[in-house]
């Protein structure tokens, strides 16, 4: 069985969703689990709703939510049959109405709790649309709610996974269906507490979700689909001479991400390394291209210079004019 992760850029509009569905139909084994992010900039818009709600700007929050709903409904009308579109829009309305109920009344709940309950809706909506498109293509598929599978603690916006409980649930609910040849579509980024409150998994949470499923299912491989050819030795948006790295070891990939490379997060790579599961990074724009393979390489690789630009990192060079470090005195600000 195989795990595939599609990010927000790959499903940002109707055309991109149809492209992903085509990739799934023509290139992927049916015995696979698809993890998706929210569509395009939906997460940013959801974050705007959170802030407006916290600031007691209810009318403006409803305006932003209305725009999100309309954009999702328009996608349904554009790529689904009238009957299926009507059905999916009803399901989406049931998803969005949970936000409406929440923002109708003032809340004294913590910001991070509010954030998780609202922002998580983006993944629920996008995954439902993609599964409907796949179904329309005749693929035996099923939508599943990741919140019933990935269990976490109560630390909202950066929840820690209960690996044992999550593994038991994922194997029980997903493994038989995958082994029977069914394709499963679920959400990245979200989980759930023992009290059934939605949580999110922090930065790069959707990629990490895919890694959780891959690890718990002992997957053959995991593929992350990006808008770049694979892992590059530099950011192609900054450096036109950036080169594709066709193969990387887990340790090299971890080192790159640690120092600021943003294509994959260390939290995603580590479960793959522990379980020895190959991780592929491929382009959803050119799906036939091989991309990058991250695995346990038996032979040492020769890499071009790795160039990482990160505006958030500051490097300091410090020297002492006395014997401070000899005396092991602690540094203080």
N, C-alpha and C positions, 0 to 999 in steps of 0.2 A: 504494500500500500504506500501511497505517496501523498505528501503534503505540499500544497501550492498556496502562496500568499500574493494577493493582488492589492496594491495600495490605492490611495485616493486618486492619484493622477491617472491610473489605468482605467478608472470608472467614473471620470469626472463629468461625463455627459452621455447622451444616448449613443453617439457614434463609438465612444471608447468602450461602453458596456457591450455593444455588439461585437467589437473587436475582441474583447476578453472572451465572450461566449464562443467566438470562432476559434480562438486558441484552444479553449477547453475541448471543443468538439473535435478538432483536427489533430491535436497534439498530445492530449492527456489521456492517461489510462482511466477507465471508468471507476476503478477501485481507488479513488483519491478523495481527499478532504480539502476543500477550498476555504481559505480564510480571507476575508475582505475587510478593508477599512471603510470609513465613511466616504461618500462621493465628494471629490474635489475639495472645495473650501468649506464644506458643511461643518466640520469641527470648529473652524474659526467663527462661523455664524452662531453655532451653539454656545460657544464661549461668550459671545456678545450677549446672547439671551441671559446667560447666568449673571453677567455683570449688571445688565439692566434690571433684572429681577432683584438682585441684592440692593441696588440703588433705588428701589421702589418706583421704577419707571415702567409700570405694567403695560401701558398702552404701546410704548415703543417695543417692549419685549414681544407682544403679540404681533406687531407688524413684521418683525424679523422672522418670527416663527411662520407667519403666513407666507412669506416669500420662500422659505425653505420648503414648505408643503407644496406650494405651486410648482416649484422646480422639479420636485420628485414626481408629482402627478403628471407633469408634461412629459417627462421621460417615459413613464408608463404608457401614455397615449401614443407616443412616437414609435415605440419598439415592441409593444405587445398587441395582441388581437384585442378588439373592443371588449369581448367577454372577459378575457383574462385580465385586461387592464382594469376593468371595473372591480373585479374581485380583489386584485392586489391593492388598489387604491383604498378599498374598504379596510384591508388589513393595515395599511399604512396609517390610515386615519385612527385606528385603534391604538397604534404606537404613538402617534403625535398627541393624541388626546391626553395621555399621561402627563405631558409637559403642560398642557393647557390647565389641567386640574391643579397642578403644582403652583403655577405662577398666578393663579387667580387670587390667592390669599397670601398675605405676608407670612414669612417664615423666620423663625429664630434658630433654625438649624445651622450648623457650621458651614462655611463657604465650600470646603472641600466635599462635604456630603452632597450639597446642592449641585455642585459641579458634576459629580459622577452620575447623579440621577438624570440630569438634562443632557449632557454631552454624549452619553452612551447611546442615545436614541439614533444618532447618525449611522452607526454600524448596524443597528437592527434594521433600519430602513433600507440601506444599500444592499445588504445581504439578501433581503427578501426580494428585491427587484431582480438581482442577478440570478437567483434560483429560479424565478419565474421565466426568465429569458432562456435559461438552460433547459427547463422543462418544455418550453415551447419548441425547442430544437429536437425534442424527442429523446432526451437523455434521462434515464431513470435517476432521479435526484430527490434530495430531501433537505429542507431547511431545518437547522437545529439551533437552539438558543445556547450560546456559550456559557451563559450564566448558570445553567443547570449542570455544567460540566467542570468549569474552572472555579474552584473554591479558594477563597482568600481570607486574610484577616480583615480587620476593620479599618485599616489605614487607607483612607480614601485618597485618590489621585496617585498613589504609589503603593498599591496593595502587594503584599507578599503572598505567594501561592502556597496553598496546602498541597504539596506534591502527592502525598499518599492518597488523600481523599480524591483529588482530581484524577489521578491515574486510575483508581478503581472505577470512577464514574465514566471516564472516557472509554476505558476498555469495555465496560458493560454496555454502554449506549451506542458506541460508534463501531467497535471492532466487528460485531456480527454483520452489520449492514455493509461495511466496506468489504468484508470477505465474500458477501453475496453479490458484489459487483455494483452496489449502489454508490452514487456520488453524493457527498455531503457538502453543504454550504453553511458556513458559520461565520461568526464575527471575531475580529481581532480586538485587542485593547480592553475588553471588558471581562469581568468575573462577578462573583457574588459571595456575600458573607453567609455565615450559618443562619443569620436572621433574615436572609433573602433581600438584603439591600445591595444594589448594584455598586460595584467598585470598578476602578480603572487601574491599569497596570503601569502607568507612568510613560516616560519618554520612549518612543519606538515600541509602544505596547503591542501593536498589531503584529509586528515581526516576532516579538517574544511569544505572543499567543500561538503562532504557528509552530514555534520551537517547542512549546509545551505539548501540543498535540503530537508532534513528531516523536518526541521523547517518550511520551506515555504509550504510544502505539508501536514503538520500535520500528518506525517507518523506514522504507528502503532509501528514501532521500527526501529532502525538502528543497523547494525552489521558491525564491523571492523574485517577483517580476517587477522590474524598474523601467524608467524611461532612459536608461543608459545601457551601453552594451554589456556591462558587467562591472566588476571592481576595476577601477583605473588607478594608475600610479599618481594621478593628480585630478583635480576637479575639472572636467571638460568644459564647464561653463566659464572657467577662469583661464585655463591653459589649453590652447588649441592643439598642442603637441602631446596631450595626454594619451597614454598607451594602455591597452587592455592587458590585464594580468589574467592569463588563461587558467592558471592554477595557483592556489595559495594553500599553505598549511594553516591549520587552526591557530597555531601560535603566531604566525605572521599576521593573520587577519585580526587577531585579538590585539596585537601590538599596534596595528594601523588604526583600529577604532579607538584604542585607549588614547592615542595622541591626536584624535580629532577627526579622523575619516568618518563621514556620516552615512555612508551607503548601508552599513550594517552596524548594529549596536552590540557591544560585548555580551549583553544579557541574552541576546539571540544566539550568538555563536557558542557560548559555553555548554549548553545542553547537548548541542550537536557534537562537540568535542568529547564530552563525557561518554556519550553513547556510541561514538564512532559513526554518526550518520552524515553522509555527504550533503553539503549545502551548496546549492547552485544559485547564482545571481544571473538573471537573463533579462533581455529586453522584450517588453510586450509590444514594442514597435516593430521589431524584427525577430519574431519568435523562433525562427529556424537557426539563428546564430547560436553558437555553443555557449557564449557567456563565460562566466568564471566558475570554477569548481573549487570549493574549500573543503579539504579533507585531510586525512592522515597521509601525507606524502612520504613515500619510501625513499625517493631520491631528492637530494638537496636541489632547490631551484635557484636560478640566477635571475634577479629582478632588476629592472631599471631603477633609477633614483625615485624614491617615494616622496612626493611633495604634498604637504598638508597645510592648508591655510585655515586657521581657526581664530576668529576675532576675540573669542572669549578666553583664550589662554594668554597668560603673561609670564614670561620667563625672567627670572632675576638671577644675576650673578653677584655673589656676595663674597667679600674678603674681609679679613680682620687685621687690624694694625697692632693688635696686642695679643695676649695669650688667652683670650676669651674661650676659644674652642678647645684649647689644651685643658683648661680648667673645667670644661664641660658645662659652662653656664648656659642656662636656657635662654633662647631668644624670646623677646617680648616686644609688643607694639605699644 
